[in-house]
Amino acid sequence: MSAESSLAEMPIPLSVLTGFLGSGKTTLLNALLRDDAFSDAAVIINEFGEVGLDHLLVETADENIMEMSSGCLCCTIRGDLINTLDDLLRRRDDGSIMAFNRVVIETTGLADPAPVLHTIMNHPYLVRRYRLESVIATADCVNGSATLDAHAEAVKQAAVADRIVLTKSDLARAEDTEALRQRLRRLNPAARFVDGH
């Protein structure tokens, strides 16, 4: 087996980006897509989400997959996640879309990420072709505590994350940011915290 074919068979790293409505997911995704490390990424977004990536789009490869100026691919979930991930792989493998070496799934702000993670980690074909690399949750320092109080989805999003990005800390009081950090740390002691401002 050649080095090139063994690389083609290696599972593709996949990250899930989650967080409640208005918590800064799309802002974080935009920042990631400007980084050279993501120039070979495929981004899957929920078509009902509040995604603002239009300024990064260059051309549409077909009705569902767009190539971005950053070099990334972007597609929406029109059916189920299994079909979307399988379709991306099939098109990558047959050369009808650019090769991508990582996938980012941005969930809608109201999503419980558990079904997405269950699908990725338990589907017999997908576990051979994709490797769950990280689950990133955004938490809004201004509204985060109230959001956790009012919405079980926000609690679930933070609980499953291996990284929690604290957003809007520049707009929040320092004590509110620290209180949110401590609350999230109790909810998910294993998560790594990143200040996203």
C-alpha positions as CSV (number, residue, x, y, z in Angstrom):
1,M,0.0,0.0,0.0
2,S,1.5,3.4,-1.0
3,A,1.8,6.3,1.4
4,E,-0.8,8.2,-0.6
5,S,-3.4,5.5,-0.5
6,S,-2.9,4.9,3.3
7,L,-3.4,8.6,3.8
8,A,-6.6,8.4,1.8
9,E,-7.8,5.7,4.2
10,M,-7.0,7.5,7.4
11,P,-10.1,8.8,9.1
12,I,-10.8,12.5,8.5
13,P,-10.8,14.7,11.7
14,L,-14.3,16.1,12.4
15,S,-15.2,18.8,14.9
16,V,-18.6,19.8,16.1
17,L,-19.2,23.5,16.8
18,T,-22.2,24.0,19.1
19,G,-23.6,26.8,21.3
20,F,-26.9,28.5,22.0
21,L,-28.5,31.1,19.7
22,G,-26.4,34.3,19.7
23,S,-23.5,32.8,21.6
24,G,-21.0,33.5,18.8
25,K,-20.7,30.2,16.9
26,T,-20.8,31.8,13.5
27,T,-18.3,34.5,14.5
28,L,-15.9,31.8,15.8
29,L,-16.5,29.7,12.6
30,N,-15.6,32.8,10.4
31,A,-12.4,33.3,12.4
32,L,-11.5,29.6,12.0
33,L,-12.1,29.7,8.3
34,R,-9.7,32.6,7.8
35,D,-6.9,30.5,9.4
36,D,-4.7,28.6,6.9
37,A,-5.1,25.4,9.0
38,F,-8.8,25.3,7.8
39,S,-8.1,26.0,4.1
40,D,-8.8,22.4,3.3
41,A,-11.9,22.0,5.4
42,A,-15.5,21.1,4.6
43,V,-18.1,22.9,6.7
44,I,-21.5,21.5,7.3
45,I,-24.1,23.9,8.5
46,N,-27.7,23.4,9.5
47,E,-29.8,25.2,6.9
48,F,-32.1,26.6,9.6
49,G,-29.2,28.1,11.5
50,E,-28.3,31.8,11.5
51,V,-25.2,31.3,9.4
52,G,-23.6,34.4,8.0
53,L,-20.9,33.0,5.7
54,D,-22.1,34.6,2.4
55,H,-19.1,37.0,2.3
56,L,-16.8,33.9,2.1
57,L,-18.7,32.2,-0.8
58,V,-17.2,32.3,-4.2
59,E,-19.1,29.9,-6.4
60,T,-21.6,27.1,-6.1
61,A,-20.3,23.7,-7.0
62,D,-23.9,22.5,-7.1
63,E,-27.1,23.4,-5.3
64,N,-25.8,22.0,-2.0
65,I,-22.0,22.6,-2.0
66,M,-20.3,25.9,-2.3
67,E,-16.6,26.7,-2.5
68,M,-15.5,29.6,-0.3
69,S,-12.8,32.2,-0.9
70,S,-10.8,30.6,1.9
71,G,-10.6,27.4,-0.1
72,C,-13.1,25.6,2.1
73,L,-16.2,23.8,1.1
74,C,-19.6,24.6,2.7
75,C,-22.7,22.6,2.5
76,T,-26.0,22.4,4.3
77,I,-27.8,19.5,5.9
78,R,-30.9,19.0,3.7
79,G,-31.5,15.4,4.6
80,D,-29.9,13.6,7.5
81,L,-26.4,13.9,8.7
82,I,-25.4,10.4,7.6
83,N,-26.4,11.2,4.0
84,T,-24.6,14.5,4.0
85,L,-21.3,13.0,5.4
86,D,-21.5,10.1,3.0
87,D,-22.2,12.4,0.0
88,L,-19.2,14.5,0.9
89,L,-17.0,11.5,1.0
90,R,-18.3,10.0,-2.2
91,R,-17.7,13.3,-4.1
92,R,-14.3,13.8,-2.5
93,D,-13.3,10.2,-3.4
94,D,-14.5,10.6,-7.0
95,G,-12.8,14.0,-7.5
96,S,-16.0,15.9,-8.2
97,I,-15.3,18.3,-5.3
98,M,-11.9,19.5,-3.9
99,A,-10.2,17.2,-1.5
100,F,-10.8,18.2,2.1
101,N,-8.8,17.0,5.1
102,R,-11.1,18.0,8.0
103,V,-14.8,18.6,8.6
104,V,-16.5,21.1,10.9
105,I,-20.2,20.7,11.6
106,E,-22.0,23.8,13.0
107,T,-25.1,22.9,14.8
108,T,-28.1,25.2,15.0
109,G,-28.3,27.1,18.3
110,L,-31.3,25.1,19.5
111,A,-29.7,21.7,18.9
112,D,-29.0,19.0,21.4
113,P,-25.6,17.9,20.1
114,A,-26.0,14.3,21.5
115,P,-27.7,12.9,18.4
116,V,-25.0,14.3,16.1
117,L,-22.3,12.8,18.3
118,H,-24.1,9.5,18.5
119,T,-24.3,9.4,14.7
120,I,-20.7,10.2,14.2
121,M,-19.4,7.7,16.8
122,N,-21.7,4.8,16.1
123,H,-22.5,4.6,12.4
124,P,-20.4,1.6,11.1
125,Y,-19.2,3.3,7.9
126,L,-18.7,6.8,9.3
127,V,-16.5,5.6,12.1
128,R,-14.1,4.2,9.6
129,R,-14.0,7.4,7.5
130,Y,-14.3,10.1,10.2
131,R,-12.7,10.6,13.6
132,L,-14.3,12.9,16.1
133,E,-11.6,15.3,17.0
134,S,-13.3,17.9,19.2
135,V,-16.6,19.3,20.4
136,I,-16.4,23.0,20.8
137,A,-19.2,25.0,22.6
138,T,-19.5,28.7,22.7
139,A,-20.8,30.4,25.8
140,D,-21.9,34.1,25.8
141,C,-20.5,35.8,28.9
142,V,-23.2,38.5,28.8
143,N,-26.2,36.1,28.6
144,G,-24.7,32.7,29.4
145,S,-25.9,32.2,32.9
146,A,-29.5,33.2,32.0
147,T,-29.3,30.9,29.0
148,L,-28.2,28.0,31.1
149,D,-31.1,28.7,33.5
150,A,-33.7,28.8,30.8
151,H,-32.6,26.3,28.1
152,A,-31.7,22.7,28.7
153,E,-30.1,22.6,25.3
154,A,-27.4,25.1,26.4
155,V,-26.6,22.9,29.4
156,K,-26.2,19.8,27.1
157,Q,-24.1,21.8,24.6
158,A,-21.6,22.8,27.4
159,A,-21.7,19.4,29.1
160,V,-20.5,17.4,26.0
161,A,-17.8,19.9,24.9
162,D,-14.1,19.3,25.3
163,R,-13.5,23.0,24.6
164,I,-15.7,25.9,25.8
165,V,-15.0,29.2,24.1
166,L,-16.1,32.2,26.3
167,T,-17.5,34.9,24.0
168,K,-18.4,38.5,24.5
169,S,-16.2,38.8,27.6
170,D,-15.3,42.3,26.4
171,L,-18.9,43.2,26.9
172,A,-19.4,41.5,30.3
173,R,-18.4,42.4,33.8
174,A,-15.3,40.5,34.9
175,E,-17.2,39.0,37.8
176,D,-20.0,37.8,35.5
177,T,-17.5,36.1,33.2
178,E,-15.8,34.4,36.1
179,A,-19.1,33.3,37.6
180,L,-20.0,31.7,34.2
181,R,-16.6,30.1,33.9
182,Q,-17.0,28.5,37.4
183,R,-20.5,27.3,36.6
184,L,-19.4,25.8,33.4
185,R,-16.4,24.2,35.1
186,R,-18.8,22.5,37.6
187,L,-21.0,21.3,34.7
188,N,-18.0,20.1,32.7
189,P,-14.8,19.8,34.7
190,A,-12.9,18.1,31.9
191,A,-13.4,20.9,29.3
192,R,-10.6,23.3,28.3
193,F,-11.6,26.9,28.4
194,V,-10.6,29.5,25.8
195,D,-11.3,33.2,26.0
196,G,-12.8,34.3,22.7
197,H,-13.7,37.9,23.6
